[in-house]
Amino acid sequence: MTQTTMTVSTEQAELYCERRGKGPLLLMITGALGDAGFFSDVADILATEYTVVTYDRRGNSRSTGDLTAPMTVAQQARDAIAVIRASGEKKALIFGNSGGAVVGLELAARHPEVVDFLIAHEAPAGLLLPEAREWQALAEQVDEATRTQGWEAAERVFTELNNASKEAATLVALEYAERAAGNWKFFFEQEYMPFTLYVPDLARIRGNQVSMVTAAGVGTGDGPAGRAAVVIAEGVGCPMVEVPGHHLGFTDMPVEFAAATRAMLKNRGRG
C-alpha cells in the first residue's frame, strides 16, 4: 500500500504522520512508545477502504516535543485534533489502543464534534475497577522506581507486575526495537502516570451521545484492560466487542484484527 508522510506543527511540537489509502478518515492512536509503526501492517489492510492516518505521538520516535514536560491527556487530544485538521477533515473515525484509547475517550468527553466513531481498545482505566486502590498502588510502585532508580528499573517492575504488558513489551522489542527503544524513558518519566491514572468522564461521554464501542482482545481475558472495557461500555451505553489477540493484537494478528476493526466500523456500535 502506497504511503505518504506529513509533519503537523502544533503546540511547540512537530508530529510525524503517515497516510495510506482513500476513503473516510480513520485516525489510529497508539499508546505506550507512541510510534505509528505499531499499526503499519493493519493500516495497510484497512487502507483498501479508508484513509488511514497514524502518527508518532509528541516526544516519541520521529516527533518532537518537550521531553521534560509531563504529558497531559488534554494536550494529547488537541494533538489528535491537529492531525485530523491537517488531514483536511473536521472529524474522523478513531481507533485508540491502550493510552491511545485514553486519548480517544478524552476526545469523546471534551471534543465530541471531531469523533465520527470511536473504537476504544483496552484503555488502561484501572481506577474504574473495584480494585482501584490496588491499581493505584501498583502505578505508584512503578513511578517510585522511575524516580529513585531510573526508567530501566521501572520497566522491570512494570513487566513483572503485568504479564500482558510483558508480552506486549516483548513484541515491541522484536518488531520496533531500534526506533522505539528510545521512547521507554519518556514513557516512564512523563506518560505512564497520566495515562494509568486517567479516569474517563463516562457520564459526559454518554451525554455527548458519541457513537462508539469498547474492545478487548480474546487473549486479554479478565485482565484489568479487558474488564475496564466492560465498565466503560456499561457507563457510556455502548457495545463491548471481543477482538482477536491480546493488548497489541494488531501487531502479530493484523489480518484478523483488521477484519474485526472493519466490522466494528461498518456496524458503528449497532452490535
Backbone torsions as a table, in degrees:
resi	resn	phi	psi	omega
1	MET	NA	129.3	178.9
2	THR	-64.2	135.1	-178.7
3	GLN	-125.3	136.3	172.2
4	THR	-118.0	160.8	179.4
5	THR	-123.3	156.3	173.7
6	MET	-149.9	162.5	177.4
7	THR	-119.6	129.1	-179.5
8	VAL	-108.6	122.1	179.1
9	SER	-93.2	123.6	179.7
10	THR	-159.0	130.9	174.5
11	GLU	46.7	57.3	176.9
12	GLN	61.0	29.9	175.5
13	ALA	-139.5	151.1	173.8
14	GLU	-113.2	114.5	-175.5
15	LEU	-97.4	120.6	177.3
16	TYR	-77.7	128.0	-176.9
17	CYS	-129.6	148.0	174.1
18	GLU	-120.7	142.3	-176.7
19	ARG	-130.0	132.0	-179.8
20	ARG	-134.7	147.8	167.4
21	GLY	78.5	-168.1	-177.4
22	LYS	-150.2	138.5	-178.6
23	GLY	136.9	-163.7	179.1
24	PRO	-56.3	143.7	-177.4
25	LEU	-72.9	123.8	174.5
26	LEU	-117.2	111.4	178.4
27	LEU	-96.2	124.6	-179.9
28	MET	-111.4	124.4	-173.4
29	ILE	-116.2	123.8	-179.2
30	THR	-90.4	164.9	178.6
31	GLY	-100.7	-122.1	-176.9
32	ALA	-54.0	136.7	-179.1
33	LEU	77.4	-9.6	162.5
34	GLY	47.6	34.3	-173.6
35	ASP	-107.7	129.8	179.4
36	ALA	-58.0	-27.5	-176.7
37	GLY	-61.9	-22.8	179.3
38	PHE	-58.7	-27.8	-176.3
39	PHE	-98.7	4.0	-169.7
40	SER	-53.9	-49.5	-174.7
41	ASP	-68.2	-47.4	-179.5
42	VAL	-68.6	-33.2	178.6
43	ALA	-65.6	-38.8	177.6
44	ASP	-58.9	-39.9	-178.6
45	ILE	-71.4	-46.1	-177.5
46	LEU	-68.9	-21.2	-177.8
47	ALA	-69.0	-6.7	174.2
48	THR	-71.4	-18.9	-179.6
49	GLU	-125.1	-15.3	-174.0
50	TYR	-132.8	156.0	165.8
51	THR	-84.6	104.7	-174.6
52	VAL	-97.2	122.1	178.1
53	VAL	-116.5	126.9	175.1
54	THR	-123.8	160.4	-178.7
55	TYR	-155.9	154.0	171.1
56	ASP	-80.5	121.6	179.7
57	ARG	-64.7	155.4	-175.4
58	ARG	-51.9	138.6	179.1
59	GLY	82.2	-2.1	-177.5
60	ASN	-116.2	139.8	172.9
61	SER	50.0	-112.6	-172.1
62	ARG	-92.6	0.9	175.7
63	SER	-94.7	157.7	179.2
64	THR	-107.0	-176.8	-179.0
65	GLY	146.7	167.1	-178.8
66	ASP	-75.1	108.7	-178.0
67	LEU	-75.1	-8.2	180.0
68	THR	-98.4	-6.6	-176.3
69	ALA	-93.8	132.2	175.9
70	PRO	-58.7	136.6	177.4
71	MET	-69.5	143.0	171.6
72	THR	-121.3	140.1	179.2
73	VAL	-64.5	-33.8	178.7
74	ALA	-60.5	-43.2	178.9
75	GLN	-69.1	-37.3	176.5
76	GLN	-59.0	-39.4	177.9
77	ALA	-64.9	-41.3	178.4
78	ARG	-64.9	-36.2	175.8
79	ASP	-61.0	-43.8	179.1
80	ALA	-60.7	-41.4	177.9
81	ILE	-62.5	-40.5	178.7
82	ALA	-61.3	-38.4	178.5
83	VAL	-67.8	-41.3	177.5
84	ILE	-60.2	-47.5	-179.3
85	ARG	-62.5	-42.4	-179.7
86	ALA	-66.5	-21.7	177.3
87	SER	-83.5	1.0	175.9
88	GLY	85.9	17.6	-177.9
89	GLU	-126.0	160.0	176.3
90	LYS	-95.5	-20.2	178.9
91	LYS	-149.5	168.9	-177.1
92	ALA	-150.6	155.9	160.3
93	LEU	-70.9	137.3	-174.5
94	ILE	-129.2	128.7	170.1
95	PHE	-115.5	124.4	177.0
96	GLY	-125.2	131.6	177.0
97	ASN	-108.3	132.5	175.2
98	SER	55.4	-117.8	176.8
99	GLY	-59.8	-29.0	175.4
100	GLY	-66.9	-30.7	174.5
101	ALA	-68.8	-34.5	174.3
102	VAL	-60.1	-44.8	177.9
103	VAL	-61.0	-43.1	177.8
104	GLY	-60.6	-40.9	178.2
105	LEU	-66.9	-35.3	175.6
106	GLU	-65.5	-40.1	175.8
107	LEU	-62.2	-43.2	-179.4
108	ALA	-63.8	-32.5	-179.1
109	ALA	-82.0	-42.0	-170.7
110	ARG	-108.2	-21.5	-176.7
111	HIS	-138.2	55.1	-175.0
112	PRO	-62.1	-20.4	-177.8
113	GLU	-66.4	-18.3	-179.2
114	VAL	-96.4	-4.3	-175.3
115	VAL	-100.6	107.6	174.5
116	ASP	-76.4	-43.5	176.7
117	PHE	-162.7	140.7	-176.6
118	LEU	-121.5	132.0	166.8
119	ILE	-110.3	110.1	179.8
120	ALA	-99.0	100.5	-174.3
121	HIS	-96.6	107.5	172.7
122	GLU	55.1	55.1	172.9
123	ALA	-64.3	135.6	-179.2
124	PRO	-80.1	62.4	-173.9
125	ALA	-96.8	57.8	-175.7
126	GLY	-65.3	-21.5	179.9
127	LEU	-71.9	-8.0	174.8
128	LEU	-86.0	-9.9	-173.4
129	LEU	-91.1	161.1	178.4
130	PRO	-57.5	-31.5	179.8
131	GLU	-91.6	35.6	-177.1
132	ALA	-55.7	-39.8	-179.4
133	ARG	-63.5	-41.1	178.2
134	GLU	-66.0	-40.0	177.6
135	TRP	-59.3	-46.2	179.6
136	GLN	-64.8	-39.8	179.5
137	ALA	-62.5	-40.6	177.7
138	LEU	-66.0	-40.8	177.7
139	ALA	-61.6	-41.9	179.9
140	GLU	-67.6	-30.5	176.2
141	GLN	-65.3	-43.7	177.1
142	VAL	-64.3	-43.5	-179.6
143	ASP	-64.0	-39.2	177.7
144	GLU	-62.3	-41.6	177.5
145	ALA	-62.2	-39.7	178.1
146	THR	-60.5	-47.3	-173.9
147	ARG	-74.3	-30.5	-175.1
148	THR	-102.0	-26.9	-175.5
149	GLN	-124.0	-11.5	179.9
150	GLY	102.6	164.6	-172.4
151	TRP	-66.1	-29.0	179.1
152	GLU	-63.0	-41.3	176.8
153	ALA	-65.9	-38.3	178.8
154	ALA	-62.9	-38.8	178.9
155	GLU	-62.6	-40.6	179.2
156	ARG	-64.2	-44.8	178.6
157	VAL	-62.4	-44.1	-178.3
158	PHE	-57.8	-48.2	-177.4
159	THR	-73.8	-31.9	178.1
160	GLU	-68.1	-32.5	-177.2
161	LEU	-80.5	-18.7	-172.6
162	ASN	-141.9	106.3	-177.9
163	ASN	-61.7	-37.0	179.1
164	ALA	-63.0	-39.1	178.6
165	SER	-66.4	-36.2	177.8
166	LYS	-62.4	-43.8	178.3
167	GLU	-61.7	-44.7	179.8
168	ALA	-63.6	-43.5	-179.2
169	ALA	-61.8	-37.3	178.4
170	THR	-64.4	-43.2	178.6
171	LEU	-61.5	-44.1	179.3
172	VAL	-62.1	-42.5	-178.4
173	ALA	-62.7	-36.6	-178.7
174	LEU	-73.3	-40.5	-171.2
175	GLU	-92.9	-32.1	-171.8
176	TYR	-133.6	28.5	-169.7
177	ALA	-54.9	-49.3	-172.1
178	GLU	-61.9	-45.1	-176.2
179	ARG	-84.2	-43.0	-173.3
180	ALA	-79.0	-21.0	-177.5
181	ALA	-56.3	-34.1	-179.5
182	GLY	-71.9	-8.0	-177.8
183	ASN	-91.6	-14.6	-177.5
184	TRP	-59.9	-43.3	-178.6
185	LYS	-58.3	-48.8	-179.8
186	PHE	-63.1	-39.9	180.0
187	PHE	-59.1	-52.7	-176.2
188	PHE	-71.6	-35.3	-177.2
189	GLU	-78.4	-32.2	-171.6
190	GLN	-125.5	-25.1	-171.8
191	GLU	-107.5	-29.7	-169.7
192	TYR	-57.8	-52.6	-176.4
193	MET	-67.2	-44.7	177.9
194	PRO	-58.8	-39.8	178.0
195	PHE	-70.8	-45.6	-173.5
196	THR	-68.8	-33.5	-176.7
197	LEU	-99.0	10.0	178.8
198	TYR	-70.3	133.6	176.6
199	VAL	-116.5	109.0	-179.1
200	PRO	-65.7	143.5	179.4
201	ASP	-85.1	85.0	-173.3
202	LEU	-64.5	-39.0	-179.6
203	ALA	-63.9	-39.7	-179.7
204	ARG	-68.7	-41.3	177.9
205	ILE	-61.3	-44.0	178.7
206	ARG	-61.8	-42.3	178.7
207	GLY	-65.2	-30.8	178.5
208	ASN	-74.7	-11.6	179.6
209	GLN	55.1	44.3	178.3
210	VAL	-72.4	132.9	175.7
211	SER	-77.0	119.5	-174.5
212	MET	-162.9	166.2	167.2
213	VAL	-136.4	157.5	164.6
214	THR	-102.9	159.0	-178.0
215	ALA	-143.3	147.8	176.2
216	ALA	-145.1	144.4	-178.3
217	GLY	-74.7	148.3	175.6
218	VAL	-56.7	-39.1	-178.8
219	GLY	-72.8	-14.5	179.2
220	THR	-76.0	-29.4	177.0
221	GLY	58.4	-134.4	-177.7
222	ASP	-96.0	27.0	174.9
223	GLY	-66.3	168.1	-175.9
224	PRO	-55.5	-42.7	-178.1
225	ALA	-66.4	-36.3	178.4
226	GLY	-68.4	-43.2	179.3
227	ARG	-70.3	-34.2	176.3
228	ALA	-63.4	-35.6	178.2
229	ALA	-60.5	-37.7	177.9
230	VAL	-67.4	-45.5	-178.7
231	VAL	-63.1	-42.5	179.4
232	ILE	-63.4	-44.8	180.0
233	ALA	-59.6	-44.2	178.9
234	GLU	-64.5	-38.5	-177.1
235	GLY	-69.2	-35.5	-178.5
236	VAL	-98.7	-8.8	178.8
237	GLY	76.8	42.0	179.4
238	CYS	-126.4	166.7	176.8
239	PRO	-69.5	153.6	167.4
240	MET	-112.7	126.0	-173.6
241	VAL	-113.0	132.2	174.6
242	GLU	-86.6	130.3	-175.8
243	VAL	-123.5	164.7	-179.0
244	PRO	-64.2	152.3	169.8
245	GLY	86.6	-155.1	-174.0
246	HIS	-124.4	-151.8	-175.3
247	HIS	-60.9	-32.4	177.0
248	LEU	-121.2	44.7	-175.7
249	GLY	-57.8	-26.2	-179.0
250	PHE	-70.3	-14.3	-179.2
251	THR	-81.1	-36.9	-176.7
252	ASP	-114.6	-3.9	175.3
253	MET	-133.1	54.9	-172.6
254	PRO	-63.9	-36.4	-178.7
255	VAL	-66.0	-49.5	-179.5
256	GLU	-66.0	-40.0	-178.8
257	PHE	-68.3	-38.8	178.3
258	ALA	-63.3	-39.7	179.3
259	ALA	-63.1	-42.5	178.7
260	ALA	-66.2	-39.8	179.1
261	THR	-65.9	-43.0	178.1
262	ARG	-60.4	-40.7	179.0
263	ALA	-64.3	-41.3	178.1
264	MET	-64.7	-39.6	179.3
265	LEU	-67.1	-37.4	179.7
266	LYS	-69.4	-41.8	-176.7
267	ASN	-77.0	-25.5	179.6
268	ARG	49.1	47.6	173.7
269	GLY	80.1	11.0	-178.1
270	ARG	-88.5	7.0	177.3
271	GLY	88.9	NA	NA
